């Protein structure tokens, strides 16, 4: 059975690991190409966009894909919309791993905002020390608030992204530990953390550390993310795929996107 796995997340890598040794499935992992040095993957991977929903539909047909699993990041809404449109057009079944968001607990001081621009407004006018744990693409919005001191952590250097003048860059890839995050927040005298509500364990430590230290968090809300059959984790994804065995489709033609 030929499977396309849309990845770039911990879940996608874990599912890839699990399916790699299973010769019932012939899986291709697809990465957006956002990070310069992606982690080694146990499966054949293709990198880069498909060219919108139409490009993805064409790729599904040309590669005779029997099932599509969307295991992309909760903030990657465009690729998920494309997956819904492309599978609608081709009849390829789609299931989506939907990572649960973090919920505020007692002691959390979250301000929830709609996006990076709203996060900048929530920081206020007075200069503060801010920890930005965001993707490099979201950093540009903070150039509009040059009065703050920023500690910015990204996987790759921001390169051509416009940045605020007072900024220290830390390059690191999760998972992170609570004790290390607490050290960082204390050492850098951070007054506010800005975060996406990514969910999962790999990047939660900064939220837990902020709670322990009583530091407020500006939490950027999730976008609407279109999906197919909802799955909570990779176990459900594996079960969904196994149920589809024996239902591989004959090579078909595009119905048009
Ligand atoms: P996006 O806005 O949903 O996707 C933009 C375009 O990138 C898509 O239209 C598609 O191009 C391509 N793309 C995205 N994921 C792909 C995949 N798995 N395989 C092939 N092509 C893919 O997503 P984004 O721009 O990557 O990120 C949006 C938000 O998600 C950001 O906040 C980012 O920090 C966060 N995020 C993304 C990833 C990731 O691996 N993508 C990981 C962690 C966090 P075409 O239309 O040309 O097909």
Boltz pocket constraint, residues with backbone or C-beta under 6 A from the ligand:
constraints:
  - pocket:
      binder: B
      contacts: [[A, 5], [A, 6], [A, 7], [A, 8], [A, 9], [A, 30], [A, 31], [A, 32], [A, 33], [A, 34], [A, 46], [A, 47], [A, 48], [A, 49], [A, 50], [A, 51], [A, 52], [A, 53], [A, 55], [A, 56], [A, 72], [A, 73], [A, 74], [A, 75], [A, 76], [A, 77], [A, 78], [A, 79], [A, 80], [A, 82], [A, 134], [A, 135], [A, 136], [A, 137], [A, 138]]
      max_distance: 6.0
